[in-house]
Amino acid sequence: MSDQIRVNGNLYSWGSIKLKIGGELFYGFTSISYSDKRERVKGYGMGRHHAPRGRSSGKYSTEPVKLGGPKDTIAALIRDLAKLAPDRVSFGNVNFQILVSYVEPGQDGITVEIDDCVITSISSSDEENADPKATEIEIDCMRIRRNGLSLYDQTEGAP
């Protein structure tokens, strides 16, 4: 089935996004990016055609998830994660899930599950201007599923 015909309907926009981290809703983030890929390599053999004989099943990988937002939102996330750490301090040791939902009336929702996440980097840059002060964090994740569907092969079960 192809996409739906829409006349005067709302498309997904920034206001359609709901973001949960570790089951808690966050409202202050101003950016999120994520991506995954499955690198599949062609295999060649002998023959005048020198065309590929097939391809590998591939190697799945994810790029760092990036979340940006005001300093107080990042601080709240760090506080929440630190509470889950065994020493209640080392938030970089805490494994968590990110759930991104795109919700708009009259449309099927989109749910993105970003699994087995850990914070790997925090960066800030301040300069004199009228903008609110912001911070960006990078997160390493193990896999991404979109509406329960995956780019990686699940024929023998998900990891």
KOLTIKOL-921980 format. One record per atom (N, C-alpha, C, CB): x, y, z; residue in one letter. Coordinates in steps of 0.1 Angstrom, whole numbers, plus 2048, in hexadecimal, padded with zeros to 3 digits. Glycine has a CB too. Layout:
// KOLTIKOL-921980
XYZA;...
This chain:
// KOLTIKOL-921980
8087F4800M;800800800M;80980C800M;7F680080CM;8058167F8S;80D8227F7S;80982C802S;80C8297EAS;80F838802D;80B84280CD;7FD847809D;81584D80CD;7F784E813Q;7E9853812Q;7E986080AQ;7E3855820Q;7DE863804I;7DB8707FEI;7D6879809I;7D186F7F2I;7DB88580AR;7D788E814R;7D389B80ER;7E289081FR;7C78A0811V;7C38AD80DV;7C08B581AV;7B68AC804V;7C88C081CN;7C78C8827N;7C98C1834N;7B98CF827N;7D18B6834G;7D48AF841G;7E28B4846G;7D58A083EG;7E58B1852N;7F18B5858N;7FC8AA856N;7F08B7867N;8078AF852L;8138A6850L;81A8A685EL;81C8AA845L;82389C860Y;82B89C86CY;8348A886CY;83388F86DY;8358AE878S;83D8BA87AS;8438B9888S;8358C7878S;84B8C388CW;8528C3899W;8488C18A4W;85A8CF89BW;83C8C78A3G;8328C58AEG;82C8B78AFG;8278CF8ACG;82E8AF8A5S;8298A18A5S;8318988ADS;82889C896S;83D89C8B1I;8478938B7I;8458928C6I;8558978B4I;8448868CBK;8458838DAK;85187B8DCK;83887C8DFK;85987F8E6L;8668788E9L;8668738F7L;8728828E6L;8698668F8K;86A860905K;87885A907K;860855908K;87E85C912I;88B857915I;88A84F922I;897862915I;88D842922G;88B83A92EG;87D83B933G;89483F938G;87383C92AG;86583C92EG;86084A932G;863833939G;868854933E;864861937E;86386B92BE;86E867942E;85887292BL;85687C920L;85F888922L;84788091FL;86588D918F;86D899918F;8688A290EF;87C896915F;8678AF911Y;8618B9908Y;86B8C4903Y;8568C090FY;8768C5909G;87F8D0906G;8898CF8FBG;8878D4912G;88B8C28F6F;8948C08EBF;8918C88DFF;8968B18E8F;89A8CD8D8T;8988D58CCT;89D8CE8BFT;89E8E38CDT;8A48C38C1S;8A98BC8B5S;8AB8AD8B9S;8B58C28AFS;8A98A48AFI;8AC8968B1I;8B08918A3I;8A088E8B7I;8BA8898A2S;8BE883896S;8C3874899S;8C988B88ES;8C086B890Y;8C485D891Y;8C4857883Y;8BA85689BY;8CC84D882S;8CD846875S;8D3838877S;8D584E86BS;8D082F86ED;8D682286FD;8D881D860D;8CD817876D;8E181385FK;8E480E851K;8E7800852K;8EF81684AK;8E67F9846R;8EA7EB845R;8F37EB838R;8DD7E2843R;9007E983BE;9097E9830E;90A7DB82AE;9177ED836E;9067DA81ER;9057CD816R;90F7CE80BR;8F77CA811R;9187C480BV;9237C4801V;9217BA7F6V;9317C1808V;9237BE7EAK;9227B57DEK;92D7AB7DEK;9207BD7D1K;92A79F7D9G;9347957D8G;9367927C9G;9317887DFG;9437917C4Y;94578F7B6Y;94C7817B4Y;94E79A7B0Y;94C77C7A8G;9537707A5G;959772797G;94A7647A5G;95E767791M;964768784M;958768779M;96D75C781M;95C76D76EG;95376E762G;95477A75BG;94476C767G;95277A74ER;953785745R;94A79174AR;951782737R;93F78E74FH;935798752H;93A7A075EH;928792756H;94179A767H;9467A1773H;93B7A877BH;9527AA770H;92F7A277AA;9247A8782A;9247A178FA;9167A677AA;91E7A7799P;91D7A17A7P;9157947A6P;9177AA7B1P;91A78A7AER;91377D7B0R;90877E7BBR;91D7727B2R;90A7877C4G;9017887CFG;9067937D8G;8FF77B7D7G;9007947E4R;90579D7EER;9047977FCR;8FC7AA7EDR;90B79D805S;90B798813S;8FE79B81AS;91779D81BS;8FC795825S;8F079882CS;8F17A5833S;8EC78D836S;8FD7AA835G;9007B8839G;9047B9848G;8F37BF837G;9087C484BK;90C7C8859K;9047D485DK;91C7CB85AK;8FD7D3867Y;8F47DE86CY;8FC7E7876Y;8E77D8873Y;8FA7F4874S;9007FD87ES;8F780987FS;90E801879S;8F981188AT;8F281D88DT;8FC82988ET;8E981C899T;8F783488AE;8FF84088CE;8FB84689AE;8FC84B881E;90384E8A0P;8FF8548ADP;8F285C8ACP;90A85D8B2P;8EA85A8B6V;8DE8628B8V;8E286F8BEV;8D385A8C1V;8DC87A8B8K;8E08878BDK;8D388E8C2K;8E78908B2K;8D48938CEL;8C989A8D5L;8CE8A88D9L;8C38928E1L;8C78B28D5G;8CA8C08D9G;8BF8C68E0G;8CF8C88CCG;8C28CF8E9G;8B88D78F0G;8BE8E08FAG;8AF8CD8F6G;8B58E7901P;8BA8F090BP;8C18E9917P;8AE8F8911P;8CA8F091DK;8D28EA927K;8CA8E4932K;8DB8F592DK;8BF8E9936D;8B78E4941D;8B18D693DD;8AC8ED945D;8AD8D4930T;8A88C892CT;8B28BD92CT;8A28C991ET;8BE8C0927I;8C98B7928I;8CD8B3936I;8D68BC920I;8CD8BD93FA;8D08BB94DA;8C58B2954A;8D08C8955A;8B98B4950A;8AE8AB955A;8B089D951A;8A08B0951A;8B489B944L;8B688D93FL;8C2887947L;8B988D930L;8CD88E948I;8D888994FI;8D588595EI;8E489394FI;8CD88E965R;8C988B972R;8C187E973R;8C1896978R;8B787C969D;8AF870969D;8B7864967D;8A487295ED;8C186595EL;8C985995BL;8D3856966L;8D285B94EL;8D886096DA;8E185E978A;8DA857984A;8E686B97DA;8CD859985K;8C5852990K;8C484398DK;8B7858991K;8C683F981L;8C583197DL;8D382A97EL;8C083096FL;8DE83297FA;8EB82C980A;8ED82698EA;8F683797EA;8F481A98FP;8F781499CP;8FD81E9A6P;90080899AP;9068279A2D;90B8309ABD;90483D9ACD;91A8339A8D;8F983E9A4R;8F084A9A3R;8F785799FR;8EA84C9B1R;903855998V;90B860993V;90F85E984V;91786199BV;913852980S;91984F973S;90E84C969S;922843974S;908857964F;8FD85695AF;90285094DF;8F7864957F;90E85194AG;91484B93DG;91383C93DG;92285093BG;911836949N;91082794AN;902822948N;915822957N;8F882B947V;8EA826947V;8E6823939V;8E183194EV;8E0818937N;8DA81392AN;8CB81792AN;8DC804929N;8C681D91FF;8B882291FF;8B3821911F;8B7830924F;8A682290FQ;89F822902Q;89A8308FFQ;894818902Q;89A8348F2I;8948408EEI;88883C8E5I;89E8498E6I;87D8428E7L;87183F8DFL;86C84D8D9L;8658398E8L;86C84D8CCV;8688598C5V;85B8568BEV;87385E8BBV;85085D8C1S;84385B8BBS;83F8678B3S;8388588C6S;83A8648A7Y;83586F89EY;82686D89EY;83B86F890Y;81E8778A4V;8108758A5V;80988189FV;80C8748B4V;80087F896E;7F8889890E;7EA88388DE;7FF88E882E;7DF88A891P;7D288588FP;7CF882880P;7C788F894P;7C987787EG;7C5873870G;7D086C869G;7C287F868G;7DC869870Q;7E786286AQ;7EA856873Q;7F386B868Q;7F084C86CD;7F5841874D;80284687BD;7F983486BD;803843888G;80F84788FG;81C84088BG;80D84589EG;82784788DI;83484188BI;83B840898I;83C849880I;84183489BT;8488328A7T;85682E8A4T;8418288B1T;8608348A9V;86E8318A7V;87482D8B5V;87683C8A1V;8788208B6E;87E81B8C2E;88D81B8C0E;87980D8C6E;8958228C9I;8A38228C8I;8A881B8D5I;8A98318C7I;8AE8108D3D;8B18078DED;8BF8068E3D;8AD7F98DAD;8C08028F0D;8CD8018F6D;8D680D8F4D;8D47F48F1D;8D28188F9C;8D98258F8C;8E2828904C;8CF8308F6C;8ED82F901V;8F583490CV;8FA842907V;90182B90FV;8FC84B910I;90185890CI;91085790AI;8FE863917I;91585C8FFT;92485C8FCT;92B8698FCT;9268548F0T;9238748FAS;9298818F8S;91F88C8FCS;92E8838EAS;924897902I;91C8A3905I;9248AF900I;9188A4914I;91E8B78F8S;9258C38F4S;91C8D08F5S;9298C18E5S;9238DA8F9S;91D8E78FAS;9268F28F4S;91A8EB909S;9208FC8EFS;9279088EAS;91F9148EDS;92A9078DBS;92491D8F5D;91D9298F8D;9239368F2D;91D92B908D;91B93E8EDE;92094B8E8E;9159568EBE;92394A8D9E;9199628EBE;91096D8EEE;90596E8E2E;91797A8F0E;8F996C8E6N;8EE96E8DCN;8E196C8E4N;8EE9648D0N;8D696E8DDA;8C896E8E4A;8C39608E5A;8BF9768DCA;8C99568DED;8C49488DED;8C69428ECD;8CB9408D4D;8BD9398F0P;8BE9318FCP;8CB9288FBP;8B29288FFP;8D2926906K;8DE91E906K;8DA90F904K;8E6920913K;8E19088FBA;8DD8FB8F8A;8E98F18F9A;8D88FA8E9A;8E68E58FAT;8F08DA8FBT;8EC8CF8F2T;8F18D590AT;8F68C78EDE;8F38BC8E4E;8F98B08EAE;8F88BE8D6E;8F28A58EAI;8F88988EFI;8F888E8E4I;8F08928FBI;9028858E4E;90287A8DAE;90086D8E2E;91087A8D3E;8F98658DCI;8F58588E2I;8F884D8D9I;8E68588E6I;8FE8428DED;9018368D7D;8F582D8D9D;90F8308DBD;8F08278CEC;8E581E8CFC;8E98118C8C;8D88238CAC;8E18068CBM;8E47F98C4M;8DB7F68B8M;8E37EE8CEM;8CF7FB8B9R;8C67F98ADR;8BA8028AER;8C17EA8AER;8B48048A2I;8A980D8A0I;89E805899I;8AD81A898I;89280689ER;886800897R;87C80B895R;8807F58A0R;87680A889R;86B814885R;85E80C884R;86F81B877R;85580F88CN;84880888DN;84A7F988EN;83F80B880N;8547F5896G;8577E7898G;85F7E188DG;84B7E089AG;8627E8882L;8697E2877L;8787E6877L;8627E7869L;8807DE872S;88E7E0874S;8967DF866S;8957D687DS;8A07E7865L;8A97E6859L;8B27D985BL;8B27F2858L;8B57D5867Y;8BD7C9869Y;8B47BC867Y;8C47C9877Y;8BB7B1865D;8B47A4863D;8B079E870D;8BE79A85CD;8A279C871Q;89D79687DQ;89878887BQ;89279E882Q;89C781870T;89777486DT;89976A878T;89C76F860T;8A476B87FE;8A776288AE;8A5769898E;8B675D88AE;89D773898G;89977A8A4G;8A27878A6G;89C7718B0G;89C7908ADA;8A379D8B0A;8AD79B8BBA;8997A88B3A;8B87A28BAP;8C27A18C5P;8BD7A78D2P;8CF7A98C1P;
